[in-house]
Amino acid sequence: MRFEDLKKHHFILASKSPRRQYLLKELGLQFDIHTKEVDESFPEHLKAHEIPLYLSEKKANAFEGELADESIVITSDTIVWVENRVLNKPVDKADAVRMLQLLSGKMHEVYTGVCLKSKRKMISFYVRTNVYFKPLSLEEIDYYVTTYNPYDKAGAYGAQEWIGYIAVEKIEGSYFNVMGLPLKELYEQLLKF
């Protein structure tokens, strides 16, 4: 498929995330937003990249039997993986503070699983990015959580916000993956789809 061919499809982004919506728009694609309530639990034995892959496929399968011939639904899920455990979205302020204290002064991995589903086929892939945080003071963490309310973000932070400006020492891999949608890889997969 060529770039011009992408414009013939009807894309559906199944995400309420304003960051994903912004990023997909910047890719130059026209799309509608349509989300479904999906249980985001996953089997406990899943590790690292397996979790967002499982969840993005679960979200895509919620559209089974509903897609028109030219429609492609895009679903995704992002997690933070540190010290062999997953950090999803924090449930409250104490949880957000705990997560940021855990990330402070360490390298963690951000995994985004993406699933593309049409009437006839489905593919999924994941992207990993290593993010290095400087040591953070409790005052810095408290300021960020209180000011930015990062309760809709895996690992309780957004790299495009204040915490990203002062905490991120180095990123290995896709910055857009850390924001929740690995654009280069998504574009390449859409061209193959």
N, C-alpha and C positions, 0 to 999 in steps of 0.2 A: 504494500500500500504506500502511496505517496502522500505528502502533506495535503495536497488538494483533495485527495480521496477522503481524508478525515472529515472534511466539511460536509460530506454526503450523509454522515451518520448523525443519529440523534443521541447525544450523550446525556446520561443521567448521573449526576453526582449524588451518591447516597450518604451525605455528610452534612451535619449542622455546623461544622467547624468553619468559622469565618476565614481562618488561615487557609484551609484547603480550597474554599471557594475562590479566594483571592488568587492563589497560586494557579489553579486550573484556568481561570480567566486570563491570567498573564501568559499562559501557554497558547492563547489565541483560539481556544475552542469555545463554541457556543454550547451551552448545556442548561438543563433544568435541574433543580434540586428536588429530590424526592427521598425522604427518609422513612424508614420503618422501625418500629420498636422491636429490637432484637435483644434477647437475653445474652449478655456479654460474659457469661461464665464460660470457663474452659476446663478441660481435664487437668488435674493437678500434675500429671506426669510430663506435661508439655514444658519445654525449656526454650528460652531466648527467642529465636526467629519463628519457632513453631507456633507460639502464642498469637502474634498478629496475623500470621498466615491463616490459622484456624478461624480467627474472628472475622477477618475480611471475607473469607469464603462463606462463613455462616451468614454474614450480612448480605452477600450477593445471592445466596440461595433463597433468601426471603422474597426475591423477585421472580422465582420460578413460575413459569406459565403466564407471566404478565407482560413480557417484552415483545414489542413489535419487531418486524423483520430488520429494520435499520437501526434499532436501539442497541446501545452498549451502556451497561451500568458499570460505574466505577465505585468500588468500595475500598475502604482502607482502615487500618488500625495501627496505632503507634504505641510502643511500650519503651520504657527505660529498663535496662538490665544492669544490675550492679551487684557484686558479691554473690553471684549465682542465684539472684532472686529478682522478681519482677516488681517494678513500681508502675502502677496504673495511675489513675486520677486520684488525688487526695480526697478524703471524705469530709475533712474539716481542717481548721487552721492548725491544730496540733499535729495532724497527719502530714500536712504540707511542710511544717517546720521540721518534723522528723525526717522526711524524705530529703530535704535540702541539706540537713546535717549529715545524712548518710552520703550524699554526693560530694560534699565539701572536701576539697583537697585530693580528689580521686579521679580516675578515668572511669567513665561508664559507657555503655553501648546503647544506642538508640536504634531500634528496629521498627521499620514500617512494613507491614504486609499490605499488598495491593491485589485486588482481584478485578478482572475484567470479565463481564458475562454478557453474552448475547443470547438470542433464542437457540442458537445451535452449538455454541461452545463456551468454555470458560477456561481462563488461564490465571494463574496467580504467581506472584514473585515477591521477594522481600529485598530490602536494602538495609545494610548496617553502616552506622557511622559511629566512630569513637569520639567522645567529647571529654575534654580534660578541664576540670574545675580547679581554680585556686582555692585555698582554704578560706572559708567564709566565717565571719563573726556572727554571733547570734543576733546582734543589732542589724547587720545587713540582711540576714534571713528574715527577721521580723518586719523590717521596713518593706521588703519586697512582697511578702505574703499579705501584709496589711494593705499596701497600696495597690497591688495588681490582682489580688484574688485569683490565683492560678489554679482554681478548682476544676477547670475543664481541660487541664493539660497533664499528660503522662509525666510522672516524675516531679510534678508541681512546679514546672518552670517553662517559660517560653524563651528560646534563644534570641528572639527578635525583640525582647523587652529588656528592661533595666538590668535584670540579673545576668542576661547574656552579655551585656556591655561590660559588666565589671567582673564576672566570674569565669567566663570561658577563656582559657589560656590557649587552647588549640583544638581544632576539629580535623579529624582524618576521615574524609569521605564527603558525602553530600550534605551541605548546609540545609537544603530544602527538605531533606529527609528528616532533619531534626525539627523542622517546622511542621512536619506531618504529611508531606507528599513529595516523594523523590521525582522531580520533574523530568530530568534527563532520561531516567530509566522508564518512567511512565510513557514518555513520548516514543522511545524506542520500541516498547512493547505494543503500543497502539499501532505503530507502523507495521509491525509483524502480524498483528491480529487480523 
